[in-house]
Amino acid sequence: MAPIERMTRRLAGGAEAEAWVELGRTTRHHRKGPAVYEAEVHLRLPRMAFRVSHSEKDPRVAIDRLVKKLKLEIVKHKEKAKSKFEGKRA
């Protein structure tokens, strides 16, 4: 999750960021059907938090898509904060 670390450095403002990552199977009911894995991350920064989850048949794909979703959420937050700042300056 090094790309996420680089993106959150400025948001954290030098403070520690905490991330909880969880990966698990959604069900084992009678061990029938395809295994579905769910990846979930909780990222806590000072004054904000992000939570993203994704389900997929392959755990590696679930993690990759989870990272992409988290990057998208961080970029959305940065753009929203930037537009608020620019609105105050005008």
C-alpha positions in Angstrom: 0.0 0.0 0.0 2.9 2.3 -0.6 1.0 4.4 -3.2 -1.6 5.1 -0.6 1.0 6.1 1.9 2.4 8.6 -0.5 -1.0 10.1 -1.1 -1.9 10.4 2.5 1.3 12.1 3.8 0.1 15.6 3.0 -3.5 14.9 4.2 -2.1 13.6 7.6 0.0 16.8 8.0 2.9 14.9 9.6 0.7 13.0 12.0 0.4 9.2 12.1 -2.1 7.5 9.8 -3.7 4.2 10.8 -4.9 1.6 8.4 -6.8 -1.6 9.2 -6.9 -4.1 6.4 -9.1 -7.2 6.4 -9.4 -10.0 3.9 -11.7 -12.9 4.3 -14.1 -15.3 2.7 -17.7 -14.1 2.8 -19.2 -17.6 3.4 -18.3 -21.3 3.8 -21.9 -22.5 3.8 -21.7 -26.2 3.0 -18.5 -25.5 1.1 -20.4 -25.3 -2.2 -20.1 -22.8 -4.9 -17.2 -20.4 -5.7 -15.4 -18.8 -2.8 -15.9 -15.1 -2.6 -13.3 -13.0 -0.9 -14.0 -9.6 0.6 -11.2 -7.0 1.2 -11.9 -4.1 3.4 -9.7 -1.2 4.6 -10.3 1.5 7.2 -7.9 4.4 6.9 -7.9 6.9 9.7 -6.2 10.3 9.4 -6.5 13.4 11.6 -9.9 14.9 11.1 -11.0 12.3 8.5 -11.5 8.6 7.8 -12.0 6.5 4.7 -13.6 3.1 4.5 -13.6 1.0 1.3 -14.5 -2.6 0.6 -14.6 -4.9 -2.5 -15.7 -8.5 -3.1 -14.1 -10.7 -5.7 -13.5 -14.4 -6.5 -9.7 -14.0 -6.4 -8.3 -12.4 -3.2 -5.4 -10.7 -5.2 -7.9 -9.1 -7.5 -10.0 -8.0 -4.6 -7.0 -6.3 -3.0 -5.9 -4.6 -6.2 -9.4 -3.2 -6.8 -9.6 -2.1 -3.2 -6.4 -0.1 -3.6 -7.8 1.6 -6.7 -11.1 2.4 -4.9 -9.2 3.9 -2.0 -7.0 6.0 -4.3 -10.2 7.3 -6.0 -11.8 8.2 -2.6 -8.6 10.1 -1.6 -8.5 12.0 -4.9 -12.2 12.9 -4.6 -11.6 14.2 -1.1 -8.6 16.3 -2.2 -10.5 17.8 -5.1 -13.4 18.6 -2.9 -11.2 20.3 -0.3 -9.4 22.2 -3.1 -12.6 23.5 -4.6 -13.8 24.6 -1.1 -10.5 26.5 -0.6 -10.7 28.1 -4.0 -14.3 29.2 -3.3 -13.2 31.0 -0.1 -10.4 32.8 -1.9 -12.6 34.3 -4.6 
